[in-house]
Amino acid sequence: MIRSVVRGFGTALPKRVLTNAELESMVDTSDEWIVQRTGIRQRYIAGEGETTASLGEAAARAALDKGGLTPADIDLIIVATSTPDNTFPATAVNIQNRLGMHHGFAFDVQAVCSGFVYAVATADAYIRGGLAKRVLVIGAETFSRILDWTDRTTCVLFGDGAGAIVLEGQEGSGTTADRGVLTAQLRSDGAHREKLYVDGGPSTTGTVGHLRMEGREVFKHAVGMITDVIVSAFDATGFSADDIDWLVPHQANKRIIDGSARKLGIPLEKVVVTVDQHGNTSAASIPLALAAAAADGRIKEGDLVLLEAMGGGFTWGAVLLRW
């Protein structure tokens, strides 16, 4: 059986760090309020010349280097983003060109904060279907460019950045002892659109628009939806919370992360948290957190790693993989 195994990982962050203290001078908020309700202490904000594509390219190059690969070894690039450089072409095609690739194919996946989970599941399907041997999976965002910086309920939450992994098809035994992606569980429900959306677009307003969110409503649904897909991942593999070595959740809010872990019975010491440093970077948040834990040695070869996310739409999903 072919399994999609992580071959390399990498990240990229903008130069500018925006602290909670700085936000206090911009909107009516406080460091104490932000930390207490979200766990966020700072975030990175893209500056002039820094775009979703440039950050994605840098993360991709880092992942290729880590895996001992070059762009020539890649068959497919999938970029998860809600903040593309252009309406079209896809940011993935832009990154393909920036990497000097003139072969293979590339496209974007748009599932907001669940985007990286969706992209991993898509890459796994292409690999298992024999349509690609190695896939560069990138989560990259510049959410600062769609924020209303006068809205204190949203502008304090989000940041910019990119993370990437290379998935490579390798022969496995077909058991859950294999390295690689073991299962992916994806969901969506468009009935929740008004709870988290951007109020613009080419076909409606002809503008980019700004992010709008009903925070309490999102919080109310988050833990239940996340639990749903994780339980499905356990059912598909026969694993339980006790078997998980690391939970790498979407980094939206520390209270959601803690609440989900507690409901599932996963000890907090097994949860990777970077929301304090990065804020909510949407599709970039899971690969940023995953790379941080792999780089410092927490995640080791053979570890069972659970990825989960929920985003606007609503979309939500989980991927269970062996590192």
N, C-alpha and C positions, 0 to 999 in steps of 0.2 A: 504493500500500500504506500502511496506517495503522501508524505507529510510536509507541511510548510514550516520549515525550521528557521528561527531567527539567526541570521549569519552576522549581522552587524547593526549597530545603533549609533545615533548621533543627535545633537541638538544645536540650536542657534537662538540667541536672544539679542534684542536690540541693545544699543549702548546705554540708553537712558533708563535709569531707575527712578520711579515715582513712588515716594513713600507716603504713608498715611498722613504724616505731619505736613507734607507739601499740599495734600488735598484739603487740609483744614483751611488753607488760605484761598482755596478755589471755590469750595461749596460749603454749605452749612453741615459739617460733619465733624467727627473727632476720631482720633486713633483708637480710643477706648471703645467707641460705638462700633467701629468697623471690625476690630479684633474680636470683640465679644460676640457679634452676630455672624461673622464669616470666617474668622481665623486668618484673614489676610493682613499682612503687614507692609507689603510692597508689591509692585508689579513693574514690568518693563514696557516702555512705550516706544514705538517705532518713530524714528526721526526722518529727516530728509534723506532720500535715497534708500531708505530701508522699506521694503515692501514684502508682501506675502511670498512672492517668488524669490526674492533675494535671500530671505530667511530660510525658505524651503530648500533652496540650492545649497546653502551653507550646511544645513542639517544633513542633507543628502550626501554631500561630500564627506562629512564626518562619519556617517554610517558606512559608506563605501570603504573608507580608510580603515575603519575598525574591523571590517570583514575581509580586508585584504583583497578588495575588488576594485574594478574600474567601471566607468560608465559602459564600456564595451561588453561587460558581463551581464548587463541588465536587459531584460526583454520588455518590461512593462513598468510604467510609473503611474501610481495612483495617488492623487493629492486630495486629502480631505480638507475642505475649507468652505467657509461662508463669506470670506472676504477676499475674493479673487482680485488680481491686479486689473483685470478687464472683464467685462461681461462675456466676451469671447476674444481670442481663443482661451481654452482652459489653461489655468495656471500650470497644470502638469506638462502641457506642451511647451509652455514658456521655460519651465525648469529643464525639460528635455533638451531644448536648444541651448540653454545656458551651460549645460553639462557637456555640450558638444556631441550629443547623440543624434544620429541621423538614421537610426534603425528602430525597430520595435514600435510600440504605441504607448499613448499616454492619455489619461482623462481624469477629470475631477469627480469627486463624490461629495454631495451636499446633504449632510444630515445633522448639521450644526454641531453641538457638543458630542453627539454620538458618532460623528464622522469618522474618527480613527477606527473605532470598532467596526463600523460598516466597511471601511476600506480594507481592514485586515481580513474580514470575512469574504470580501470580493476577491482579494488577491489569492486567498486560499482556494476559492472555487476555480480560478483560472489555472493555478498550479496543479490542482488535483485533476482538472479536466485536460491537462496536457497542452494548454495554450500558452504557457509561460514556464520557464525554469526558475528565473529569479525576478522578483518584483520589488521595486523600491516603493515603500509605503510611507507617505509623508503626511503629517498633520501640521498645517501652517496657517496662522491667523494674524491679522492686524485689526483686532476688534476696536482699538482706540479710534479708528477712522469712521466707525458707525455709532459711536456713543454720543449722547446728548450730554455735554459736559456741564450743563446746568441742572441735570437730574441727579440728585444725590443718591437716589435709590439704585441707580444702575452704574453710574460712572466710576464708583469706588470698587466695583466688583471685577472688572475685566482688565486683561493685559494682552500683550503681543508676544509671539514666539513661534518656534517650530521644532518639531522632533521627527525623526525618521528611523525606520528599520528596514533592513533587507531581509525578505523572506525567500528561502531557497528550497526547492523541491528535493527531498531526500527519501530514500527507501526506508519504510518503517515496517514493523511486524503486523501492524493493524490492531495492536492492543493499546491500552492507555498508558503503557510504560514507554511508548514512543516519545521522542522529542518532537516538538512542533505543535501546531494548532490541533487540538483534540475535538473541540466543538465550538460553534458560534451560534448564538441565539439573538435574533433581531426582531424588533417590534416597532410599530408606529400607530398613531391615532390622531388624525387630522382634526378631530373635534376639539382639540385643546389649542388650536392655533392662536387664539387671542390672548392666551396666557403668556406667550413668549414669542415675539416676532419682530420683524423690522418693518416700519411703516412706509416703505418705498420699494420701488423696483422698476425696471425698464417698461413693463407692460401695464403698470398701474399709474404711477406718478411721474415716471421718467426721471426719477432721482434715486440716489442711493438710499436715503431714508435713515432713520435712527432706530436703535434697539429699544423696544418697549417690553416691560415685564411686569406681571402681577406676581411679585415675589412670594407672597404667602400661598398662592395657589400652586406655584411650582414646587415649593417646599412640601406642601400637603401631599402631592402625588409622587414625589421623587422616591422616597424610601420604599413604598409599595411596588412601584414599577421596577426599580432596581432589583428588589428581592425576587420578583417574578421571573426575570430572565436568568438570574443566578441559580434559582431552584431548578429551572429547566436545564441549565448546563450540568448541574449535578445529576439530574435524572438521566441525561443523555450519556453520561460517562460512568455513573455508579459511584462517583466521589461524593464526599460531604465536606462541610466546613472544616472538620478536623484534619482533612487531607491537604488543605491549602497551605502553601508555604508563604505566599505573598498575595495580598489584594492590592491591585493598582487601580484605584477608582478615578473617574473624572474629577478634576479638582475644581469644584464649583463653590463649595461651602463646607467648612469643617464640621458643622453640626449635621449636615446630610451624610457626610462620610462616616462620622462616628455612629449616627443612628442606624445606618445600613449595616455596618459591621456588627453592632450589638444585636440587631434583629436576626442576623444570620448566624450569630455565635462565633464570629471570627475575632480573636483577640486583637486589640488595638495595636499591639506591638508588631503584628503581622501586616499592618496597613501602611502603605507608602503615602506620605503626605508632603506635598510641595506647594499647596495653595497659599501658605504663608509667604512664600518667596515670589511666586509667579502670578497670583490671582487666578481668575478663571480665563484660561487661554483657549477655551472652546475645543476644537478638534486637535489642538496642539498639546492639551494638558496631559493626556495619558502617555504619549511618547516622551514628553519631558520628564514625567515622574518615573517612567519605566527606565529611561536612560540613567537618571540620577541614582536609582537603586542598583542598577547593574554596574555602573561605573565605580561605586564605592564598595562593591563586593557583597552587598546584601543579597542580591539575586545571583544564584550560582547555577551552573549547569546541572540539569536534572530537577530543578525546583519546579513545583506546580504553581503557576501564576495565573491569577484571575483578573481580567480586565473588565470594567463595567462603566457604562455612561448613560446619561439621559440628557436630551436636548430639546430645543424648540421643535414644535410640530404637533404633538410630542413625538420624539423618536427615543428609543432606548435599546440597549443591547449588551451582551456579554460575550467574551471570548475566553475560553479556558485553554491554556497552552503549557507545554513543558519546555522549560528554557534549555 
